[in-house]
Amino acid sequence: MLRDDDEICAEMDVVCVDGVRIGRVAAVLTADLQLRDAQAGREHLVPLAFIRSVDDVVRLVVTESEARRTWRRL
């Protein structure tokens, strides 16, 4: 697997596989990534399983529309 959850920091950008920035990391939870929506500023939960890799940003394996359709709102 190409990710290390320990390297995820608050305020890192979260980018979908289609290149769209959907938000910033608020927190890393047990099974989810809590992020602040780039458009609305609301917080959502995205499964950690969606993470493809972590470098200077958190990169997801899903498109923006897939992420928005499946995330859970806080």
Contacts in CASP RR format, 6 or more apart in sequence:
PFRMAT RR
TARGET T0000
AUTHOR 0000-0000-0000
METHOD contacts of the structure
MODEL  1
MLRDDDEICAEMDVVCVDGVRIGRVAAVLTADLQLRDAQAGREHLVPLAF
IRSVDDVVRLVVTESEARRTWRRL
2 52 0 8 1.000
2 53 0 8 1.000
3 51 0 8 1.000
3 52 0 8 1.000
3 53 0 8 1.000
3 54 0 8 1.000
4 54 0 8 1.000
5 28 0 8 1.000
5 48 0 8 1.000
5 51 0 8 1.000
5 54 0 8 1.000
7 54 0 8 1.000
8 25 0 8 1.000
8 28 0 8 1.000
8 33 0 8 1.000
8 51 0 8 1.000
8 54 0 8 1.000
8 58 0 8 1.000
9 25 0 8 1.000
10 24 0 8 1.000
10 25 0 8 1.000
10 26 0 8 1.000
10 27 0 8 1.000
11 24 0 8 1.000
11 25 0 8 1.000
12 24 0 8 1.000
12 25 0 8 1.000
12 54 0 8 1.000
12 56 0 8 1.000
12 57 0 8 1.000
12 58 0 8 1.000
13 21 0 8 1.000
13 23 0 8 1.000
13 24 0 8 1.000
13 57 0 8 1.000
13 58 0 8 1.000
14 21 0 8 1.000
14 22 0 8 1.000
14 23 0 8 1.000
14 24 0 8 1.000
14 25 0 8 1.000
14 33 0 8 1.000
14 35 0 8 1.000
14 46 0 8 1.000
14 57 0 8 1.000
14 58 0 8 1.000
14 60 0 8 1.000
15 21 0 8 1.000
15 22 0 8 1.000
15 57 0 8 1.000
15 58 0 8 1.000
15 59 0 8 1.000
15 60 0 8 1.000
16 22 0 8 1.000
16 60 0 8 1.000
16 62 0 8 1.000
16 63 0 8 1.000
16 64 0 8 1.000
16 66 0 8 1.000
16 67 0 8 1.000
17 52 0 8 1.000
17 59 0 8 1.000
17 60 0 8 1.000
17 61 0 8 1.000
17 62 0 8 1.000
17 63 0 8 1.000
18 63 0 8 1.000
18 64 0 8 1.000
19 64 0 8 1.000
20 63 0 8 1.000
20 64 0 8 1.000
21 38 0 8 1.000
21 57 0 8 1.000
22 35 0 8 1.000
22 37 0 8 1.000
22 38 0 8 1.000
22 60 0 8 1.000
22 64 0 8 1.000
22 67 0 8 1.000
22 68 0 8 1.000
23 35 0 8 1.000
23 36 0 8 1.000
23 37 0 8 1.000
23 38 0 8 1.000
24 35 0 8 1.000
24 36 0 8 1.000
24 38 0 8 1.000
25 33 0 8 1.000
25 34 0 8 1.000
25 35 0 8 1.000
25 58 0 8 1.000
26 34 0 8 1.000
26 35 0 8 1.000
26 36 0 8 1.000
26 43 0 8 1.000
27 33 0 8 1.000
27 34 0 8 1.000
28 34 0 8 1.000
28 48 0 8 1.000
29 45 0 8 1.000
31 47 0 8 1.000
31 48 0 8 1.000
32 45 0 8 1.000
32 46 0 8 1.000
32 47 0 8 1.000
32 48 0 8 1.000
32 72 0 8 1.000
33 45 0 8 1.000
33 46 0 8 1.000
33 47 0 8 1.000
33 48 0 8 1.000
33 50 0 8 1.000
33 51 0 8 1.000
33 58 0 8 1.000
34 43 0 8 1.000
34 44 0 8 1.000
34 45 0 8 1.000
34 74 0 8 1.000
35 43 0 8 1.000
35 44 0 8 1.000
35 46 0 8 1.000
36 42 0 8 1.000
36 43 0 8 1.000
37 43 0 8 1.000
37 44 0 8 1.000
42 73 0 8 1.000
42 74 0 8 1.000
43 73 0 8 1.000
43 74 0 8 1.000
44 71 0 8 1.000
44 72 0 8 1.000
44 73 0 8 1.000
44 74 0 8 1.000
45 71 0 8 1.000
45 72 0 8 1.000
45 73 0 8 1.000
45 74 0 8 1.000
46 60 0 8 1.000
46 67 0 8 1.000
46 70 0 8 1.000
46 71 0 8 1.000
47 70 0 8 1.000
50 60 0 8 1.000
50 61 0 8 1.000
50 62 0 8 1.000
50 67 0 8 1.000
51 58 0 8 1.000
51 59 0 8 1.000
51 60 0 8 1.000
51 61 0 8 1.000
52 59 0 8 1.000
52 60 0 8 1.000
52 61 0 8 1.000
53 59 0 8 1.000
60 67 0 8 1.000
62 70 0 8 1.000
END
